[in-house]
Amino acid sequence: MAAATLAGCNGAEKPPVTAPPSPVISEDTVQEEPESTPTQAAEEQGGAEVTPPAQADTGVPVLRDAMRSDLGGFAGCAVTGMEIDDPGVWKIITTHFEAVTLGNELKPDALFDYSVTNCPGTTTDTLNGEEIVVPKISYKRAEKILDKFLEWNGQNPDKQIKIRGHVLVWHSQTPEWFFHEDYDKNKPYVSAAEMDKRQEWYIKTVLTHFTGEESKYKDMFYGWDVVNEAISDGTGSWRSDNENPNEPLSDDRHGSNSSWWHVYQSEEYIINAFKYANKYAPADLELYYNDYNECVPKKKYGIIKLLEEIKAQEGAPGEGTRISAMGMQGHYSMDDPATTDLQSAIRQYSEVVGRVQLTEVDVRASADYDGSEAAKPAEYEKLAKRYNVIRYSVKNANADTQVVDGITFWGTVDHYSWLQSRSNVGGGSTTGLPQCPLLFDEHYEPKPCFYVFAGSDE
């Protein structure tokens, strides 16, 4: 998932501290018309009203327990370094979730210390018996968060919180200099052979540091997003490049261009990424492909083609690829995707790779929502019904076998959502919250949509 305001597009040499993670907007906001619209019957089934159950003590059921019971999968959320220091967020995470995705801190730009304009310095390392020059990696931001969960897990063995690695190979939030000679974006692109060494070194280094036998974090990770958003919305095929090959791409990685494609001119880098992840990851670490607009028909079939190519080259570590599940990001609106398209996408992806996870779920507000207190009750009701469409679709998919084994919400409380940085009221000034996409409000209280997953509709 992208982070437009966190990607260092302005060339800043330090990590931003005011904006939460953001998906790719330039393409994410341009969606094609779905093949079909949901029928009234499907909407009625998916949007049934859910009322909070009576509870003792705090009156709030535990989400992770309710979702395991109802859907059979884990409840996850995303968190960034900014949010992890908020006691309210920490209490929500440790009470209600059993899996966490680091929103930014394991992306390439963060591991390169947010040195987006220039390489942060080089050192030497050995890869397959060859000494190579590599950029310096900084693990401090990721480890700040991981250490907190490591301590929690040690003190709470009955309420372990596992981590999803996000992400190894991505066209966005990977500094442009990484693709050029001498790690200088003003010099020519390296050859595909040279880039292959860099890719293998990076995947090996990151996975070994966090999941290797000598790592204190080795038992914390349940899976890792290997490749993110490699399919174009516009063409439904590989995200490629349209720029002059003699000119370096800009630092803004949020358009359709990909420097990975620019170097390779093929999907070989995607296949190689899954081979290297298979080579260096522990056997029990799940490996994923992750993408957004995943229910739009044209893009869906492009993703399916990619999944089929990855599956076709499966093999032993060091010899072939491995993929465990498809990550459907789930950045949805009140009207899209249609219930039928969501269910179809889950089914079709699972037919190729076996399992699906919803990985970055949130829902954009209605077009007429102004963020005012007066508007919230009606909007919250709409949001609850929309989330129940998602819940219904997952439960329907899992009717016979466990197809969807986890749902991760892209945040916890509304005011930290990446969507807030994409919306405003009154021409730039905000009144209330212009977006309310998550399960908890700005007061850290559960909203009606929380009870869609934590309550009961029996």
VOGU-3710 file (C-alpha; in Angstrom, 3 decimals, decimal comma):
1> maaatlagcn> 0,000/0,000/0,000  1,333/3,334/-0,895  2,195/6,294/1,270  2,200/9,365/-0,907  2,778/11,819/1,904  5,434/9,620/3,466  7,462/8,730/0,426  9,892/11,630/0,539  8,713/12,954/-2,813  10,016/16,401/-1,957
11> gaekppvtap> 13,513/15,065/-1,483  13,520/15,411/2,301  16,276/13,462/4,015  14,326/12,767/7,195  11,207/10,690/7,879  7,931/12,602/7,932  6,160/12,655/11,254  2,737/14,137/10,590  1,000/11,883/8,103  -0,093/8,258/8,318
21> pspvisedtv> 0,430/5,762/5,476  -1,255/6,390/2,147  -2,127/4,185/-0,797  -1,412/5,172/-4,378  -3,864/7,920/-5,202  -3,135/8,708/-8,808  -4,439/5,344/-9,898  -6,432/4,325/-6,844  -8,961/7,078/-7,445  -9,475/6,160/-11,092
31> qeepestptq> -11,606/3,055/-11,072  -13,249/1,454/-14,034  -16,928/0,679/-14,096  -17,560/-2,748/-12,527  -18,921/-5,529/-14,678  -22,094/-5,640/-12,620  -23,907/-3,872/-9,830  -25,077/-5,703/-6,718  -28,617/-6,968/-6,812  -31,083/-5,738/-4,251
41> aaeeqggaev> -31,141/-9,189/-2,675  -27,363/-9,289/-2,308  -27,310/-5,830/-0,772  -30,033/-6,809/1,671  -28,128/-9,929/2,686  -24,801/-8,138/3,013  -26,116/-4,973/4,579  -28,315/-6,338/7,329  -28,428/-4,170/10,434  -26,193/-5,348/13,249
51> tppaqadtgv> -26,817/-4,290/16,851  -24,238/-4,447/19,645  -24,749/-7,423/21,967  -25,187/-6,957/25,687  -21,840/-7,346/27,454  -20,637/-7,411/31,024  -17,790/-5,337/32,451  -16,648/-2,846/29,790  -19,593/-3,644/27,539  -17,245/-4,106/24,583
61> pvlrdamrsd> -16,563/-7,597/23,168  -13,025/-8,534/22,145  -12,702/-8,264/18,371  -10,003/-10,897/17,887  -12,057/-13,530/19,710  -15,279/-12,630/17,915  -13,687/-12,749/14,468  -12,049/-16,108/15,141  -15,412/-17,469/16,215  -17,456/-15,927/13,418
71> lggfagcavt> -15,111/-15,945/10,410  -12,368/-18,346/11,441  -9,572/-15,871/10,686  -7,359/-13,383/12,467  -8,111/-9,726/13,178  -5,273/-7,437/12,134  -4,556/-3,725/11,926  -1,876/-1,401/10,583  0,209/0,883/12,772  3,028/3,366/12,206
81> gmeiddpgvw> 5,750/4,769/14,440  3,654/7,841/15,105  0,643/5,854/16,264  2,510/3,293/18,337  3,330/6,003/20,900  -0,350/6,828/21,404  -1,559/4,997/24,551  -5,107/4,874/23,194  -4,010/3,114/20,038  -1,787/0,725/21,990
91> kiitthfeav> -4,692/-0,277/24,221  -6,919/-0,913/21,206  -4,277/-3,025/19,475  -3,391/-5,142/22,489  -7,047/-5,669/23,386  -8,586/-6,353/19,992  -5,987/-7,493/17,438  -3,721/-10,480/17,023  -1,812/-9,344/13,927  -0,167/-6,064/12,955
101> tlgnelkpda> 1,219/-4,667/9,704  3,842/-1,946/9,991  2,415/0,773/7,773  5,720/2,233/6,616  8,695/1,109/8,639  9,547/-2,030/6,642  9,279/-0,357/3,245  12,528/0,269/1,334  12,643/4,039/1,856  12,328/3,631/5,636
111> lfdysvtncp> 15,025/0,948/5,716  17,245/3,280/3,703  16,737/5,859/6,472  14,461/7,994/4,286  17,462/9,076/2,240  15,313/9,477/-0,824  17,351/11,949/-2,854  20,776/10,455/-2,216  22,103/7,085/-1,128  22,696/7,064/2,663
121> gtttdtlnge> 26,203/5,684/2,156  27,589/2,347/1,046  29,341/-0,646/2,483  30,373/-4,056/1,147  28,638/-7,396/1,544  29,021/-10,871/0,110  26,396/-12,426/-2,142  26,860/-15,910/-3,607  30,596/-15,677/-2,980  30,966/-12,265/-4,640
131> eivvpkisyk> 31,783/-9,068/-2,779  29,395/-6,293/-3,807  28,886/-2,646/-2,891  25,520/-2,081/-1,218  23,668/0,825/0,417  23,550/1,036/4,183  20,365/-0,151/5,870  18,855/1,300/9,034  16,500/-0,898/11,053  15,837/1,581/13,865
141> raekildkfl> 12,301/2,639/12,919  11,051/-0,897/12,423  12,800/-2,160/15,540  11,251/0,576/17,678  7,841/-0,922/16,924  8,927/-4,552/16,893  10,647/-4,270/20,260  7,431/-3,042/21,812  5,507/-6,034/20,473  8,345/-8,382/21,403
151> ewngqnpdkq> 8,087/-7,219/25,008  4,294/-7,515/24,913  4,460/-11,067/23,573  6,923/-12,067/26,248  4,636/-10,769/28,960  1,394/-12,016/27,389  1,961/-15,506/25,987  -1,790/-16,084/25,731  -2,359/-12,916/23,643  0,474/-12,993/21,128
161> ikirghvlvw> 0,520/-10,383/18,379  2,133/-11,473/15,117  3,635/-9,205/12,442  3,168/-8,976/8,677  6,216/-7,754/6,762  5,320/-5,028/4,265  6,901/-4,827/1,644  10,049/-6,126/-0,132  9,593/-5,123/-3,803  7,509/-2,142/-4,794
171> hsqtpewffh> 7,724/0,579/-7,444  6,751/3,189/-4,852  8,684/4,138/-1,723  11,817/2,638/-3,209  14,378/5,433/-3,715  15,174/6,108/-7,352  18,944/5,953/-6,754  18,609/2,240/-5,938  18,178/1,529/-9,672  21,149/3,549/-10,968
181> edydknkpyv> 24,885/3,145/-11,346  26,843/3,991/-8,198  23,482/4,503/-6,459  23,264/7,915/-8,092  19,920/8,740/-9,730  21,643/11,149/-12,120  23,648/8,297/-13,656  22,346/5,630/-16,072  20,211/2,730/-14,967  22,083/-0,446/-14,089
191> saaemdkrqe> 21,687/-3,580/-16,192  19,079/-6,195/-15,339  21,886/-8,523/-14,243  23,217/-5,931/-11,814  19,749/-5,109/-10,554  19,171/-8,779/-9,931  22,110/-8,836/-7,536  20,745/-5,818/-5,720  17,303/-7,370/-5,448  18,610/-10,670/-4,119
201> wyiktvlthf> 20,920/-8,912/-1,674  18,096/-6,700/-0,369  15,616/-9,560/0,068  18,246/-11,763/1,691  19,417/-9,023/4,041  15,963/-7,921/5,209  14,569/-11,428/5,668  17,687/-12,674/7,413  17,747/-9,720/9,794  14,137/-10,128/10,858
211> tgeeskykdm> 13,383/-13,832/10,376  16,789/-15,569/10,375  17,773/-18,073/13,036  19,920/-15,498/14,843  17,219/-12,806/14,864  15,389/-12,021/18,093  12,335/-11,311/15,935  12,373/-14,654/14,102  9,211/-16,003/15,746  7,186/-12,800/15,393
221> fygwdvvnea> 6,438/-12,751/11,668  3,620/-14,789/10,172  4,110/-13,573/6,591  5,625/-11,027/4,233  4,358/-9,092/1,222  6,965/-9,952/-1,409  5,690/-7,785/-4,277  3,208/-4,925/-4,067  1,023/-3,331/-6,753  2,781/-4,594/-9,881
231> isdgtgswrs> -0,325/-4,510/-12,088  -1,522/-1,322/-13,819  -5,059/-0,039/-13,360  -5,066/1,494/-16,811  -4,028/-1,537/-18,843  -4,741/-4,450/-16,543  -1,252/-5,673/-17,417  2,216/-5,097/-15,959  2,900/-1,716/-14,418  5,585/-0,480/-16,824
241> dnenpnepls> 7,018/2,890/-17,857  6,268/5,440/-20,517  9,110/7,827/-19,976  12,239/8,444/-22,019  14,606/5,586/-21,127  17,483/8,050/-21,156  15,880/10,207/-18,489  15,685/9,135/-14,824  12,238/8,817/-13,336  11,224/11,417/-10,771
251> ddrhgsnssw> 11,187/10,753/-7,041  7,395/10,698/-7,161  6,712/6,969/-7,450  2,935/7,226/-7,263  2,123/7,283/-10,944  2,029/4,340/-13,298  5,787/4,244/-13,889  7,973/1,566/-12,330  11,754/1,651/-12,230  11,726/-2,093/-11,639
261> whvyqseeyi> 10,112/-2,476/-15,055  12,323/0,261/-16,495  15,408/-1,850/-15,725  14,064/-5,313/-16,596  11,495/-4,499/-19,298  9,645/-7,644/-18,205  7,971/-9,268/-15,230  11,160/-11,234/-14,508  11,842/-9,093/-11,443  8,528/-10,230/-9,920
271> inafkyanky> 9,251/-13,911/-10,451  12,788/-13,464/-9,136  11,502/-11,703/-6,037  9,390/-14,729/-5,130  12,327/-17,036/-5,841  14,620/-15,078/-3,558  11,976/-14,787/-0,850  11,508/-18,557/-1,044  15,281/-19,025/-0,853  15,862/-16,888/2,244
281> apadlelyyn> 12,584/-16,989/4,185  11,887/-19,668/6,792  9,655/-22,416/5,441  6,807/-21,402/7,750  6,872/-17,719/6,755  3,992/-17,065/4,379  4,736/-15,116/1,175  2,177/-12,877/-0,529  1,363/-10,767/-3,543  -0,591/-7,630/-2,549
291> dynecvpkkk> -2,627/-5,177/-4,677  -5,480/-2,649/-4,669  -8,443/-2,132/-7,047  -8,335/-5,896/-6,970  -12,035/-6,321/-7,720  -12,024/-4,181/-10,893  -12,422/-6,775/-13,669  -9,633/-5,616/-15,994  -7,084/-5,391/-13,212  -8,315/-8,567/-11,530
301> ygiiklleei> -7,555/-10,648/-14,602  -4,088/-9,084/-14,803  -3,450/-10,050/-11,195  -4,701/-13,583/-11,854  -2,273/-13,892/-14,760  0,565/-12,797/-12,487  -0,437/-15,262/-9,765  -0,547/-18,044/-12,335  2,984/-17,177/-13,512  4,289/-17,246/-9,948
311> kaqegapgeg> 2,565/-20,571/-9,260  3,872/-22,073/-12,509  7,454/-21,642/-11,296  7,038/-23,018/-7,797  9,890/-25,125/-6,523  12,230/-25,862/-3,660  14,077/-22,995/-1,924  16,863/-21,797/-4,179  15,169/-23,303/-7,222  11,647/-21,924/-7,575
321> trisamgmqg> 8,984/-19,566/-6,312  6,588/-19,898/-3,413  3,347/-17,981/-2,754  0,987/-18,588/0,152  -1,973/-16,284/-0,475  -3,268/-13,264/-2,368  -3,473/-9,992/-0,469  -6,621/-8,084/-1,432  -5,998/-4,606/-0,045  -9,663/-3,696/0,388
331> hysmddpatt> -9,593/0,090/0,005  -13,269/0,372/-0,822  -15,959/3,039/-1,097  -19,590/2,976/0,011  -20,657/1,732/-3,412  -17,691/-0,105/-4,863  -16,925/-2,933/-5,293  -20,277/-4,559/-5,829  -21,008/-7,496/-3,551  -20,947/-9,865/-6,526
341> dlqsairqys> -17,571/-8,505/-7,712  -16,036/-8,838/-4,247  -17,190/-12,408/-3,891  -16,062/-13,243/-7,419  -12,582/-11,830/-6,786  -12,174/-13,820/-3,567  -13,221/-16,995/-5,318  -11,043/-16,497/-8,403  -7,895/-15,591/-6,484  -8,324/-18,516/-4,109
351> evvgrvqlte> -8,704/-20,879/-7,059  -5,174/-19,919/-8,142  -3,254/-19,616/-4,864  -5,503/-21,384/-2,378  -6,111/-18,610/0,128  -6,907/-14,909/0,335  -6,376/-12,268/3,004  -7,934/-8,812/3,142  -4,894/-6,740/4,000  -5,584/-2,974/4,138
361> vdvrasadyd> -9,305/-2,615/4,691  -11,016/0,760/5,042  -14,051/2,464/3,503  -14,154/5,980/2,064  -16,974/8,202/3,249  -20,052/9,071/1,240  -19,621/11,940/-1,200  -22,005/14,139/0,777  -20,482/13,479/4,203  -19,213/16,753/5,691
371> gseaakpaey> -17,643/15,456/8,878  -20,014/17,311/11,157  -21,383/15,839/14,361  -24,879/16,037/12,932  -23,854/13,964/9,910  -22,087/11,206/11,814  -25,013/9,000/12,906  -26,283/8,535/9,356  -22,771/8,025/8,001  -21,915/5,524/10,716
381> eklakrynvi> -25,040/3,547/9,827  -24,033/3,488/6,165  -20,527/2,431/7,147  -21,804/-0,422/9,300  -23,929/-1,725/6,455  -21,002/-1,458/4,044  -18,718/-3,349/6,409  -21,357/-6,010/6,780  -21,199/-6,521/3,004  -17,499/-7,302/3,459
391> rysvknanad> -18,186/-9,576/6,420  -20,975/-11,348/4,562  -18,734/-11,881/1,526  -15,975/-13,386/3,676  -18,370/-15,617/5,557  -19,914/-16,755/2,296  -16,464/-17,557/0,869  -15,640/-19,581/3,984  -18,883/-21,552/3,987  -17,272/-24,815/2,883
401> tqvvdgitfw> -13,525/-24,318/3,439  -11,378/-21,605/5,001  -10,595/-19,410/1,982  -10,157/-16,047/3,732  -8,082/-16,548/6,867  -7,500/-12,976/7,978  -8,720/-9,388/7,753  -6,394/-6,475/8,434  -7,874/-2,996/8,840  -5,656/-0,151/7,629
411> gtvdhyswlq> -5,463/1,583/10,983  -7,366/1,705/14,239  -8,829/5,174/14,936  -10,304/7,494/12,340  -8,096/10,521/12,896  -4,904/8,627/11,991  -6,306/7,197/8,763  -4,354/7,977/5,578  -7,687/9,041/4,091  -7,740/12,128/6,286
421> srsnvgggst> -4,798/13,556/4,357  -6,764/13,051/1,137  -9,908/14,881/2,178  -10,913/18,304/3,392  -14,040/20,243/4,175  -14,618/23,902/3,411  -11,807/24,365/0,924  -8,972/23,237/3,137  -10,227/23,725/6,691  -11,754/20,775/8,447
431> tglpqcpllf> -14,780/20,657/10,693  -15,049/17,357/12,455  -13,723/14,380/10,559  -14,064/14,405/6,765  -13,432/10,647/6,762  -14,516/7,938/9,197  -13,210/4,734/7,598  -12,187/2,610/10,583  -13,698/0,685/13,492  -12,891/3,233/16,215
441> dehyepkpcf> -13,694/6,951/16,309  -11,529/9,920/17,258  -12,410/9,309/20,915  -11,007/5,745/20,677  -14,498/4,342/21,070  -15,905/1,504/18,930  -18,336/2,589/16,219  -21,360/0,627/14,956  -19,149/-0,943/12,259  -17,005/-2,461/15,036
451> yvfagsde> -19,969/-4,543/16,112  -20,401/-5,878/12,580  -17,294/-7,964/13,298  -17,346/-8,097/17,108  -21,074/-8,494/17,658  -23,597/-11,059/16,625  -26,330/-11,113/14,011  -27,810/-14,370/15,162
//
